[in-house]
Amino acid sequence: MDKLLKNAFKMQIQSKEGFEFEEFIDELFLLKYGVDNYTPIRRNKDKGNDGTILPEQKILACYAPRKYSKTDFETKVLGAANKEGDFEKYQKKLERQISKLGNVC
């Protein structure tokens, strides 16, 4: 990718936060994968899933707080002694859903 395009992306990414950042990521992934291969997820009550890349079976989680702190990010994603992280929560939920499917089949 040429330097001009890299700088344009960098400026766009740095200027976005919260839902604006999620919308920007949705636009990028829709351009890359198309509407048949990428599903944006609603803003609220998405249970940590901000988009799904269908052919790769990957789920996106966007995080763009107003003020970034590496410690806050790690606590949000990985958890802490007294707080379960988003990754673990999502993993447990997915395992429960897969288990239910196994009982149905």
DOZAFI-22054 format. One record per residue: residue number from 1; z, y, x of N, C-alpha, C, CB in turn; residue in one letter. Coordinates in nm, 4 decimals. Each point is the difference from the previous one (the first is absolute). Glycine has a CB too. Example, Ala and Ser with C-alpha at 12.3 -4.5 7.8 and 13.67 -1.06 7.14 Angstrom:
// residues 2
+------+----------+----------+----------+----------+----------+----------+----------+----------+----------+----------+----------+----------+------+
| titi |      npz |      npy |      npx |     capz |     capy |     capx |      cpz |      cpy |      cpx |     cbpz |     cbpy |     cbpx | zagu |
+------+----------+----------+----------+----------+----------+----------+----------+----------+----------+----------+----------+----------+------+
|    1 |   0.7800 |  -0.5690 |   1.3190 |   0.0000 |   0.1190 |  -0.0890 |   0.0000 |   0.1200 |   0.0900 |   0.1246 |  -0.1173 |  -0.1892 |    A |
|    2 |  -0.1966 |   0.2223 |   0.1542 |   0.0060 |   0.1190 |   0.0820 |   0.0730 |   0.1090 |  -0.0770 |  -0.2145 |  -0.0628 |   0.1184 |    S |
+------+----------+----------+----------+----------+----------+----------+----------+----------+----------+----------+----------+----------+------+
***
This chain:
// residues 105
+------+----------+----------+----------+----------+----------+----------+----------+----------+----------+----------+----------+----------+------+
| titi |      npz |      npy |      npx |     capz |     capy |     capx |      cpz |      cpy |      cpx |     cbpz |     cbpy |     cbpx | zagu |
+------+----------+----------+----------+----------+----------+----------+----------+----------+----------+----------+----------+----------+------+
|    1 |   0.0000 |  -0.1176 |   0.0867 |   0.0000 |   0.1176 |  -0.0867 |   0.0000 |   0.1233 |   0.0909 |   0.1246 |  -0.1232 |  -0.1893 |    M |
|    2 |  -0.2090 |   0.2168 |   0.1600 |  -0.0070 |   0.1167 |   0.0873 |   0.1229 |   0.0896 |  -0.0165 |  -0.2501 |  -0.0100 |  -0.0122 |    D |
|    3 |   0.2698 |   0.0943 |   0.1117 |   0.1205 |   0.0833 |   0.0063 |   0.0141 |   0.0942 |  -0.1195 |  -0.0147 |  -0.0134 |   0.2472 |    K |
|    4 |  -0.0953 |   0.0708 |  -0.2931 |   0.0032 |   0.0925 |  -0.1133 |   0.0499 |  -0.0699 |  -0.1265 |  -0.1895 |   0.1297 |   0.1022 |    L |
|    5 |   0.1373 |  -0.2493 |  -0.1271 |   0.0420 |  -0.0762 |  -0.1179 |   0.1467 |  -0.0423 |   0.0115 |  -0.2364 |  -0.0817 |  -0.0300 |    L |
|    6 |   0.2766 |   0.0389 |   0.1494 |   0.1408 |  -0.0370 |   0.0219 |   0.0918 |   0.1181 |  -0.0290 |  -0.0704 |  -0.1673 |   0.1739 |    K |
|    7 |   0.0338 |   0.2848 |  -0.1255 |   0.0816 |   0.1198 |  -0.0231 |   0.0057 |   0.0361 |  -0.1478 |  -0.0606 |   0.0819 |   0.2279 |    N |
|    8 |  -0.0509 |  -0.0978 |  -0.2985 |  -0.0025 |   0.0289 |  -0.1441 |   0.0951 |  -0.0936 |  -0.0740 |  -0.2389 |   0.0797 |   0.0176 |    A |
|    9 |   0.2360 |  -0.2093 |   0.0162 |   0.0915 |  -0.0953 |  -0.0626 |   0.1447 |   0.0331 |   0.0338 |  -0.1776 |  -0.1759 |   0.0104 |    F |
|   10 |   0.2027 |   0.2074 |   0.1149 |   0.1361 |   0.0327 |   0.0432 |   0.0545 |   0.1195 |  -0.0779 |  -0.0517 |  -0.0901 |   0.2290 |    K |
|   11 |  -0.0296 |   0.1936 |  -0.2455 |   0.0441 |   0.1190 |  -0.0739 |   0.0269 |  -0.0341 |  -0.1465 |  -0.1326 |   0.1462 |   0.1563 |    M |
|   12 |   0.0463 |  -0.2260 |  -0.2163 |   0.0197 |  -0.0396 |  -0.1392 |   0.1293 |  -0.0797 |  -0.0157 |  -0.2490 |  -0.0027 |  -0.0342 |    Q |
|   13 |   0.2689 |  -0.0947 |   0.1208 |   0.1194 |  -0.0850 |  -0.0078 |   0.1262 |   0.0831 |   0.0194 |  -0.1323 |  -0.1956 |   0.0860 |    I |
|   14 |   0.1325 |   0.2850 |   0.0122 |   0.1188 |   0.0807 |   0.0274 |   0.0300 |   0.1002 |  -0.1109 |  -0.0471 |  -0.0268 |   0.2417 |    Q |
|   15 |  -0.0524 |   0.0634 |  -0.3201 |   0.0223 |   0.0996 |  -0.1052 |   0.0473 |  -0.0621 |  -0.1316 |  -0.1747 |   0.1403 |   0.1075 |    S |
|   16 |   0.1748 |  -0.2714 |  -0.1162 |   0.0350 |  -0.0681 |  -0.1257 |   0.1423 |  -0.0548 |   0.0055 |  -0.2418 |  -0.0595 |  -0.0346 |    K |
|   17 |   0.3044 |   0.0548 |  -0.0828 |   0.1312 |  -0.0648 |  -0.0116 |   0.0140 |  -0.0529 |  -0.1417 |   0.1029 |   0.1519 |   0.1766 |    E |
|   18 |  -0.0159 |  -0.2493 |  -0.1923 |   0.0266 |  -0.0553 |  -0.1324 |  -0.1244 |  -0.0533 |  -0.0690 |   0.1879 |   0.1573 |  -0.0172 |    G |
|   19 |  -0.2040 |  -0.1195 |  -0.1108 |  -0.1116 |  -0.0510 |  -0.0801 |  -0.1355 |   0.0485 |   0.0517 |   0.1525 |  -0.0069 |  -0.1970 |    F |
|   20 |  -0.1560 |   0.1260 |   0.2573 |  -0.1259 |   0.0487 |   0.0585 |  -0.0479 |  -0.0943 |   0.1091 |   0.0655 |   0.2367 |  -0.0522 |    E |
|   21 |   0.0279 |  -0.2876 |   0.1321 |  -0.0346 |  -0.0945 |   0.1063 |  -0.0511 |  -0.1306 |  -0.0606 |   0.1732 |   0.1037 |   0.1520 |    F |
|   22 |  -0.1049 |  -0.1532 |  -0.2563 |  -0.0445 |  -0.1227 |  -0.0672 |  -0.1416 |   0.0166 |  -0.0543 |   0.2383 |  -0.0538 |  -0.0601 |    E |
|   23 |  -0.2668 |   0.1676 |  -0.0012 |  -0.1339 |   0.0251 |  -0.0545 |  -0.1050 |   0.0018 |   0.1112 |   0.1026 |   0.1316 |  -0.1882 |    E |
|   24 |  -0.0688 |  -0.0724 |   0.3017 |  -0.0916 |   0.0039 |   0.1142 |  -0.0287 |  -0.1417 |   0.0493 |   0.0876 |   0.2276 |   0.0651 |    F |
|   25 |   0.0165 |  -0.3081 |  -0.0522 |  -0.0167 |  -0.1390 |   0.0441 |  -0.0848 |  -0.0773 |  -0.1006 |   0.2226 |   0.0085 |   0.1189 |    I |
|   26 |  -0.1966 |   0.0115 |  -0.2486 |  -0.0822 |  -0.0647 |  -0.1032 |  -0.1478 |   0.0345 |   0.0181 |   0.1950 |   0.0077 |  -0.1586 |    D |
|   27 |  -0.2237 |   0.1211 |   0.1811 |  -0.1397 |   0.0428 |   0.0186 |  -0.0637 |  -0.0702 |   0.1195 |   0.0562 |   0.2228 |  -0.1005 |    E |
|   28 |   0.0180 |  -0.2311 |   0.2120 |  -0.0528 |  -0.0664 |   0.1195 |  -0.0295 |  -0.1475 |  -0.0260 |   0.1282 |   0.1609 |   0.1419 |    L |
|   29 |  -0.0330 |  -0.2290 |  -0.2047 |  -0.0182 |  -0.1435 |  -0.0229 |  -0.1063 |  -0.0278 |  -0.1060 |   0.2383 |  -0.0358 |   0.0645 |    F |
|   30 |  -0.2514 |   0.1238 |  -0.1631 |  -0.1084 |  -0.0158 |  -0.0976 |  -0.1358 |   0.0196 |   0.0671 |   0.1527 |   0.0805 |  -0.1837 |    L |
|   31 |  -0.1613 |   0.0141 |   0.2774 |  -0.1247 |   0.0193 |   0.0741 |  -0.0320 |  -0.1219 |   0.0861 |   0.0409 |   0.2474 |   0.0016 |    L |
|   32 |   0.0609 |  -0.3022 |   0.0621 |  -0.0227 |  -0.1138 |   0.0895 |  -0.0293 |  -0.1289 |  -0.0767 |   0.1504 |   0.1086 |   0.1665 |    K |
|   33 |  -0.0704 |  -0.1388 |  -0.2705 |  -0.0089 |  -0.1298 |  -0.0669 |  -0.0734 |   0.0035 |  -0.1339 |   0.2106 |  -0.0575 |   0.1125 |    Y |
|   34 |  -0.2225 |   0.1741 |  -0.1739 |  -0.0642 |   0.0095 |  -0.1307 |   0.0947 |  -0.0385 |  -0.1129 |  -0.2179 |  -0.0498 |   0.1088 |    G |
|   35 |   0.1787 |   0.0823 |  -0.2316 |   0.0876 |  -0.0226 |  -0.1160 |   0.0203 |  -0.1477 |  -0.0306 |  -0.0773 |   0.2167 |  -0.0915 |    V |
|   36 |  -0.0139 |  -0.3021 |   0.1359 |   0.0145 |  -0.1437 |  -0.0268 |   0.0962 |  -0.0686 |   0.0959 |  -0.2310 |   0.0011 |  -0.0883 |    D |
|   37 |   0.2578 |   0.0599 |   0.2027 |   0.0821 |  -0.0649 |   0.1023 |   0.1310 |   0.0711 |   0.0312 |  -0.2094 |  -0.0833 |   0.0937 |    N |
|   38 |   0.2312 |   0.2000 |  -0.1545 |   0.1256 |   0.0736 |   0.0225 |   0.0533 |   0.0494 |  -0.1338 |  -0.0747 |   0.0705 |   0.2322 |    Y |
|   39 |   0.2018 |  -0.0967 |  -0.2553 |   0.0643 |   0.0434 |  -0.1238 |   0.1130 |   0.0967 |   0.0316 |  -0.0598 |  -0.2178 |  -0.1114 |    T |
|   40 |   0.0440 |   0.3469 |   0.0767 |   0.1123 |   0.0930 |   0.0139 |   0.1068 |  -0.0351 |  -0.1043 |  -0.1545 |   0.1839 |   0.0878 |    P |
|   41 |   0.2789 |  -0.1623 |  -0.0552 |   0.1102 |  -0.0308 |  -0.0911 |   0.0578 |   0.1310 |  -0.0514 |   0.0522 |  -0.2171 |   0.1220 |    I |
|   42 |   0.0059 |   0.2132 |  -0.2401 |   0.0557 |   0.1224 |  -0.0596 |   0.1059 |   0.0624 |   0.0912 |  -0.0448 |  -0.0930 |  -0.2296 |    R |
|   43 |   0.0726 |   0.2173 |   0.2069 |   0.0937 |   0.0743 |   0.0853 |   0.1449 |  -0.0443 |  -0.0171 |  -0.1553 |   0.1918 |  -0.0119 |    R |
|   44 |   0.1994 |  -0.2030 |  -0.1110 |   0.1410 |  -0.0294 |  -0.0257 |   0.0183 |  -0.1457 |  -0.0411 |   0.0370 |   0.2386 |  -0.0679 |    N |
|   45 |   0.0790 |  -0.2902 |   0.1026 |   0.0368 |  -0.1379 |  -0.0340 |  -0.1038 |  -0.0988 |   0.0514 |   0.1199 |   0.0835 |  -0.2029 |    K |
|   46 |  -0.1670 |  -0.0593 |   0.3261 |  -0.0991 |  -0.0901 |   0.0590 |   0.0657 |  -0.1105 |   0.0825 |  -0.1628 |   0.1895 |   0.0048 |    D |
|   47 |   0.2950 |  -0.1868 |   0.0011 |   0.0800 |  -0.0988 |   0.0725 |  -0.0440 |  -0.0136 |   0.1468 |   0.0344 |  -0.1223 |  -0.2168 |    K |
|   48 |  -0.0755 |   0.2349 |   0.2755 |  -0.0352 |   0.0008 |   0.1416 |  -0.1456 |  -0.0298 |   0.0291 |   0.2291 |  -0.0678 |   0.0424 |    G |
|   49 |  -0.3072 |   0.0294 |  -0.1431 |  -0.1412 |  -0.0304 |   0.0214 |  -0.0822 |   0.1247 |  -0.0313 |   0.0365 |  -0.2453 |  -0.0567 |    N |
|   50 |  -0.0941 |   0.3048 |   0.1597 |  -0.0785 |   0.1220 |  -0.0189 |  -0.1499 |  -0.0264 |  -0.0037 |   0.1808 |   0.1247 |   0.1136 |    D |
|   51 |  -0.2208 |  -0.2482 |  -0.0960 |  -0.1411 |  -0.0366 |  -0.0074 |  -0.0186 |  -0.1425 |   0.0471 |  -0.0677 |   0.2383 |   0.0365 |    G |
|   52 |  -0.0371 |  -0.3037 |  -0.0858 |  -0.0259 |  -0.1388 |   0.0365 |  -0.1437 |  -0.0143 |   0.0487 |   0.1702 |  -0.0801 |  -0.1684 |    T |
|   53 |  -0.1853 |   0.0208 |   0.2879 |  -0.1322 |  -0.0326 |   0.0536 |  -0.0249 |  -0.1450 |  -0.0396 |   0.0161 |   0.1666 |   0.1984 |    I |
|   54 |  -0.0960 |  -0.1864 |  -0.3001 |  -0.0162 |  -0.1314 |  -0.0616 |  -0.0562 |  -0.1077 |   0.0930 |  -0.0325 |   0.1202 |  -0.2111 |    L |
|   55 |  -0.0809 |  -0.0994 |   0.2806 |  -0.0545 |  -0.1087 |   0.0812 |   0.0906 |  -0.0408 |   0.1164 |  -0.2251 |   0.0811 |  -0.0627 |    P |
|   56 |   0.3045 |   0.0121 |   0.1119 |   0.0898 |  -0.0291 |   0.1121 |   0.1393 |  -0.0404 |  -0.0475 |  -0.1292 |   0.1615 |   0.1393 |    E |
|   57 |   0.1527 |  -0.1538 |  -0.2692 |   0.1298 |  -0.0304 |  -0.0604 |   0.1122 |   0.0768 |   0.0707 |  -0.0846 |  -0.2285 |  -0.0651 |    Q |
|   58 |   0.0631 |   0.3592 |   0.0792 |   0.0984 |   0.0873 |   0.0644 |   0.0473 |   0.1050 |  -0.0984 |  -0.1065 |  -0.0381 |   0.2243 |    K |
|   59 |   0.2320 |   0.0744 |  -0.2096 |   0.0617 |   0.1024 |  -0.0838 |   0.0373 |   0.1172 |   0.0897 |   0.0883 |  -0.1729 |  -0.1658 |    I |
|   60 |  -0.1174 |   0.2941 |   0.1195 |   0.0320 |   0.1205 |   0.0764 |   0.1287 |   0.0631 |  -0.0499 |  -0.2434 |   0.0379 |   0.0416 |    L |
|   61 |   0.3160 |   0.0204 |   0.0493 |   0.1166 |   0.0805 |  -0.0351 |  -0.0122 |   0.1307 |   0.0774 |   0.1480 |  -0.2058 |  -0.0446 |    A |
|   62 |  -0.1594 |   0.3156 |  -0.0272 |  -0.0135 |   0.1319 |   0.0629 |   0.1367 |   0.0675 |   0.0068 |  -0.2378 |   0.0216 |  -0.0851 |    C |
|   63 |   0.2608 |   0.0510 |   0.1930 |   0.1262 |   0.0711 |   0.0172 |  -0.0297 |   0.1324 |   0.0683 |   0.1325 |  -0.2168 |   0.0141 |    Y |
|   64 |  -0.1144 |   0.3260 |  -0.0847 |  -0.0275 |   0.1321 |   0.0560 |   0.1043 |   0.0997 |  -0.0489 |  -0.2466 |  -0.0522 |   0.0108 |    A |
|   65 |   0.3675 |   0.0440 |   0.0452 |   0.1059 |   0.0926 |  -0.0428 |  -0.0280 |   0.1418 |   0.0492 |   0.1654 |  -0.1893 |   0.0025 |    P |
|   66 |  -0.0970 |   0.2847 |  -0.0623 |  -0.0163 |   0.1398 |   0.0423 |   0.0440 |   0.0182 |   0.1454 |   0.0370 |   0.0759 |  -0.2374 |    R |
|   67 |   0.0708 |  -0.1431 |   0.2750 |   0.0499 |   0.0077 |   0.1373 |   0.0131 |  -0.1429 |   0.0518 |   0.1247 |   0.2199 |  -0.0439 |    K |
|   68 |  -0.1928 |  -0.2500 |   0.1537 |  -0.0004 |  -0.1359 |   0.0539 |   0.1169 |  -0.0227 |   0.0944 |  -0.2480 |  -0.0052 |  -0.0221 |    Y |
|   69 |   0.3115 |  -0.1094 |   0.0048 |   0.1045 |  -0.0453 |   0.0911 |  -0.0240 |  -0.1490 |   0.0232 |   0.1693 |   0.1769 |  -0.0810 |    S |
|   70 |  -0.1823 |  -0.2163 |   0.2055 |  -0.0245 |  -0.1412 |   0.0315 |   0.1121 |  -0.0874 |  -0.0548 |  -0.1255 |   0.0671 |   0.2071 |    K |
|   71 |   0.2485 |  -0.0228 |  -0.1962 |   0.1141 |  -0.0764 |  -0.0505 |  -0.0089 |  -0.0174 |  -0.1509 |   0.1405 |   0.0864 |   0.1882 |    T |
|   72 |  -0.1716 |   0.0214 |  -0.2608 |  -0.0150 |  -0.0093 |  -0.1460 |  -0.1128 |  -0.0957 |  -0.0372 |   0.0858 |   0.2349 |  -0.0234 |    D |
|   73 |  -0.1970 |  -0.2273 |   0.0967 |  -0.1137 |  -0.0886 |  -0.0257 |   0.0398 |  -0.1461 |   0.0202 |  -0.1581 |   0.1821 |   0.0716 |    F |
|   74 |   0.2234 |  -0.2111 |   0.0406 |   0.0409 |  -0.1378 |   0.0285 |   0.0986 |  -0.0507 |  -0.1044 |  -0.0364 |   0.0411 |   0.2440 |    E |
|   75 |   0.1293 |   0.0439 |  -0.2879 |   0.0956 |  -0.0397 |  -0.1036 |  -0.0719 |  -0.0267 |  -0.1312 |   0.1794 |   0.1352 |   0.1118 |    T |
|   76 |  -0.2745 |  -0.0505 |  -0.1481 |  -0.0754 |  -0.0186 |  -0.1246 |  -0.0771 |  -0.1319 |   0.0027 |  -0.0201 |   0.2497 |  -0.0253 |    K |
|   77 |  -0.0476 |  -0.2770 |   0.1349 |  -0.0850 |  -0.1188 |   0.0078 |   0.0803 |  -0.1256 |   0.0317 |  -0.1882 |   0.1453 |   0.0732 |    V |
|   78 |   0.2721 |  -0.1390 |   0.0277 |   0.0697 |  -0.1190 |   0.0480 |   0.1401 |  -0.0173 |  -0.0560 |  -0.1325 |   0.0210 |   0.2036 |    L |
|   79 |   0.1906 |   0.0877 |  -0.2538 |   0.1350 |  -0.0067 |  -0.0542 |   0.1042 |   0.0322 |   0.1058 |  -0.0778 |  -0.1696 |  -0.1645 |    G |
|   80 |   0.2017 |   0.1542 |   0.1267 |   0.1135 |   0.0254 |   0.0885 |   0.1113 |  -0.0952 |  -0.0422 |  -0.0642 |   0.2463 |   0.0358 |    A |
|   81 |   0.1792 |  -0.2353 |   0.0285 |   0.1107 |  -0.0909 |  -0.0294 |   0.0369 |   0.0008 |  -0.1480 |   0.0847 |   0.0363 |   0.2315 |    A |
|   82 |  -0.0898 |   0.0789 |  -0.2949 |   0.0423 |   0.0106 |  -0.1402 |  -0.1160 |   0.0290 |  -0.0959 |   0.2206 |   0.0798 |   0.0824 |    N |
|   83 |  -0.3448 |  -0.0922 |  -0.0341 |  -0.1152 |   0.0335 |  -0.0851 |  -0.1169 |  -0.0929 |   0.0310 |   0.0748 |   0.2410 |  -0.0109 |    K |
|   84 |  -0.1252 |  -0.3046 |  -0.0945 |  -0.1173 |  -0.0855 |   0.0156 |  -0.1243 |   0.0879 |   0.0165 |   0.1088 |  -0.1842 |  -0.1387 |    E |
|   85 |  -0.1949 |   0.1494 |   0.2309 |  -0.1219 |   0.0770 |   0.0230 |  -0.1099 |  -0.0344 |  -0.0990 |   0.0602 |   0.0117 |   0.2393 |    G |
|   86 |  -0.1567 |   0.0789 |  -0.2507 |  -0.1120 |  -0.0203 |  -0.0920 |  -0.0773 |  -0.1275 |   0.0310 |  -0.0165 |   0.2466 |  -0.0260 |    D |
|   87 |  -0.0046 |  -0.2761 |   0.1546 |  -0.0764 |  -0.1191 |   0.0365 |   0.0689 |  -0.1256 |  -0.0515 |  -0.0870 |   0.1175 |   0.2039 |    F |
|   88 |   0.2166 |  -0.1287 |  -0.1818 |   0.0749 |  -0.1175 |  -0.0454 |   0.0009 |  -0.0090 |  -0.1528 |   0.1435 |   0.0135 |   0.2065 |    E |
|   89 |  -0.1253 |   0.0992 |  -0.2738 |  -0.0020 |   0.0010 |  -0.1471 |  -0.1341 |  -0.0501 |  -0.0516 |   0.1622 |   0.1921 |  -0.0027 |    K |
|   90 |  -0.2694 |  -0.1389 |   0.0602 |  -0.1326 |  -0.0378 |  -0.0470 |  -0.0279 |  -0.1472 |   0.0303 |  -0.0794 |   0.2364 |   0.0343 |    Y |
|   91 |   0.1215 |  -0.2813 |   0.0828 |  -0.0205 |  -0.1396 |   0.0384 |   0.0731 |  -0.0945 |  -0.0959 |  -0.0251 |   0.0713 |   0.2403 |    Q |
|   92 |   0.1489 |  -0.0396 |  -0.2745 |   0.0771 |  -0.0835 |  -0.0935 |  -0.0652 |  -0.0024 |  -0.1375 |   0.2098 |   0.0536 |   0.1258 |    K |
|   93 |  -0.2551 |   0.0622 |  -0.1721 |  -0.0658 |   0.0073 |  -0.1312 |  -0.1269 |  -0.0847 |  -0.0009 |   0.0934 |   0.2313 |  -0.0354 |    K |
|   94 |  -0.1713 |  -0.2225 |   0.1410 |  -0.1231 |  -0.0778 |   0.0097 |   0.0302 |  -0.1498 |   0.0035 |  -0.1095 |   0.1909 |   0.1213 |    L |
|   95 |   0.2125 |  -0.2302 |  -0.0480 |   0.0385 |  -0.1417 |   0.0057 |   0.0423 |  -0.0509 |  -0.1375 |   0.0719 |   0.0303 |   0.2385 |    E |
|   96 |   0.0009 |   0.0516 |  -0.3154 |   0.0391 |  -0.0400 |  -0.1365 |  -0.1231 |  -0.0175 |  -0.0882 |   0.2186 |   0.1222 |   0.0257 |    R |
|   97 |  -0.3137 |  -0.0304 |  -0.0139 |  -0.1214 |  -0.0092 |  -0.0813 |  -0.0815 |  -0.1238 |   0.0367 |  -0.0039 |   0.2501 |  -0.0195 |    Q |
|   98 |  -0.0068 |  -0.2802 |   0.1476 |  -0.0733 |  -0.1192 |   0.0442 |   0.0705 |  -0.1254 |  -0.0488 |  -0.0840 |   0.1229 |   0.2027 |    I |
|   99 |   0.2168 |  -0.1227 |  -0.1967 |   0.0781 |  -0.1139 |  -0.0481 |  -0.0247 |  -0.0241 |  -0.1486 |   0.1743 |   0.0471 |   0.1743 |    S |
|  100 |  -0.1792 |   0.0604 |  -0.2528 |  -0.0278 |  -0.0130 |  -0.1437 |  -0.1386 |  -0.0590 |  -0.0230 |   0.1501 |   0.1959 |  -0.0472 |    K |
|  101 |  -0.2470 |  -0.1538 |   0.1273 |  -0.1356 |  -0.0541 |  -0.0126 |  -0.0014 |  -0.1489 |   0.0319 |  -0.0958 |   0.2239 |   0.0609 |    L |
|  102 |   0.1731 |  -0.2634 |   0.0396 |   0.0084 |  -0.1417 |   0.0364 |   0.0561 |  -0.0842 |  -0.1125 |   0.0290 |   0.0666 |   0.2363 |    G |
|  103 |   0.0644 |  -0.0106 |  -0.3127 |   0.0587 |  -0.0726 |  -0.1125 |  -0.0969 |  -0.0118 |  -0.1166 |   0.2241 |   0.0804 |   0.0706 |    N |
|  104 |  -0.3189 |   0.0115 |  -0.0794 |  -0.0964 |  -0.0002 |  -0.1101 |  -0.1119 |  -0.0998 |   0.0278 |   0.0536 |   0.2410 |  -0.0494 |    V |
|  105 |  -0.0960 |  -0.2506 |   0.1758 |  -0.1146 |  -0.0863 |   0.0358 |   0.0350 |  -0.1468 |  -0.0009 |  -0.0880 |   0.1838 |   0.1374 |    C |
+------+----------+----------+----------+----------+----------+----------+----------+----------+----------+----------+----------+----------+------+
***
